[in-house]
């Protein structure tokens, strides 16, 4: 239900993030609509992870909407 997804992302998640700042998250449980996924999943600095992915995944075999390198 799109209305429930929007409510979760626009109302509930911001409140949870306010009361649990810098809380960790599991990639397998990541919300596809989370706009702050880099910060939430990788603590914001992905430069080293991006370099590793570029070196070892040159054909971009490993893909997910919320992994380093997918934002390009």
Secondary structure, 3 states (H helix, E strand, C coil): CHHHHHHHHHHHHHHHHHHCCCCCCCHHHCCCCCCCHHHHHHCCCCHHHHHHHHHHCCCCCCCCCCCCCCCC
